[in-house]
């Protein structure tokens, strides 16, 4: 049974940093991509960043490019989202997701929320 468990959320002041973790288990993810999405109250689920598990190619939403970094640790089967220079508009529940993803597929496909597995989410609140 696939499980994605997020951690690392919390309350931080604007300009601060947080690192989210997503521990993945239950299958081999070498042919998968991992994504981070977020959803603010009353809003739609929004793409944040994604990474190919094999090879490590990354892809970011324009709103977080230069501030957020996605990475993975193969040995720990964990994906991270390092968030710097946080803004109040980054406040949301952040979700980790996994999607079966072939090597020939363009990274842009990962913007869609059509992923195979989702975590429960972790709250990030940025105060002004």
C-alpha positions in Angstrom: 0.0 0.0 0.0 1.5 3.3 -1.1 1.8 5.9 1.6 3.0 9.5 1.3 3.5 11.3 4.6 4.2 15.0 4.7 5.9 16.8 7.6 7.6 20.1 8.3 4.7 22.6 8.1 4.2 25.3 10.6 3.9 29.0 11.3 6.7 31.3 10.1 7.1 35.0 9.6 7.3 36.6 6.1 10.8 36.3 4.8 11.4 33.1 6.8 12.1 29.5 5.6 10.6 26.1 6.1 11.5 22.6 4.7 8.8 20.2 4.0 9.4 16.5 3.8 7.4 13.7 2.1 8.3 10.2 3.1 7.2 7.7 0.4 6.7 4.0 1.0 4.8 1.0 -0.4 6.4 0.6 -3.9 9.4 1.5 -6.0 9.2 5.1 -7.3 12.0 5.0 -9.9 9.5 5.4 -12.7 7.5 8.1 -10.9 7.6 11.9 -10.6 6.9 13.5 -7.3 5.0 16.8 -7.0 4.1 19.4 -4.4 0.8 21.1 -4.6 -0.9 23.6 -2.3 -4.4 24.7 -1.6 -5.4 27.9 0.2 -8.8 28.3 1.9 -11.5 28.6 -0.8 -8.9 28.1 -3.6 -8.1 25.4 -6.1 -5.3 23.0 -5.7 -2.2 24.7 -7.3 1.0 23.2 -8.7 4.1 24.2 -6.8 7.0 22.0 -8.0 7.9 18.5 -9.3 10.9 16.2 -9.7 11.5 13.1 -11.7 12.6 10.4 -9.2 15.0 9.0 -11.7 17.4 11.6 -13.0 16.2 14.4 -10.7 14.9 16.9 -13.4 12.9 19.6 -11.7 10.0 21.9 -12.7 8.5 24.9 -10.8 5.5 27.1 -10.9 6.5 30.7 -11.8 5.2 31.9 -8.4 7.9 30.0 -6.5 10.8 29.9 -8.9 13.9 31.2 -7.3 12.5 30.8 -3.8 11.6 27.1 -3.5 13.8 24.1 -4.2 12.5 20.5 -4.7 14.9 17.6 -4.1 14.9 13.9 -3.3 17.0 11.5 -1.2 16.9 8.1 -2.9 18.3 6.3 0.1 15.5 7.6 2.4 12.8 7.5 -0.3 12.0 11.1 0.7 11.2 14.2 -1.3 11.8 17.7 0.1 10.6 21.2 -0.6 12.9 23.9 0.7 10.9 27.1 0.9 12.8 30.4 1.4 11.7 34.1 1.3 8.2 33.0 2.3 5.3 35.4 1.7 1.8 35.5 3.2 0.4 34.4 -0.1 2.3 31.1 0.3 -0.1 30.2 3.2 -1.8 27.0 2.3 -2.1 23.3 2.9 0.8 21.6 1.0 0.3 18.2 -0.5 2.8 15.7 -1.8 1.8 13.5 -4.7 3.3 10.7 -6.9 2.6 10.1 -10.5 3.7 7.3 -12.8 5.8 9.2 -15.3 7.7 7.9 -18.4 11.1 9.3 -19.3 9.8 10.6 -22.6 7.0 12.7 -21.1 7.5 16.5 -20.9 7.8 18.0 -17.4 4.9 20.3 -18.1 2.5 17.4 -17.7 3.3 17.5 -14.0 1.4 20.8 -13.6 -1.9 18.9 -13.8 -3.2 17.5 -10.5 -3.9 14.1 -12.1 -1.5 12.2 -9.8 -1.8 8.6 -8.7 -1.2 9.0 -5.0 -1.6 11.8 -2.5 -0.5 12.6 1.0 -2.8 14.1 3.7 -1.2 17.5 3.6 0.7 19.8 6.0 -0.3 23.3 6.9 2.0 26.2 6.1 1.1 29.6 7.6 3.1 32.7 6.8 2.4 35.8 8.9 3.0 39.3 7.7 
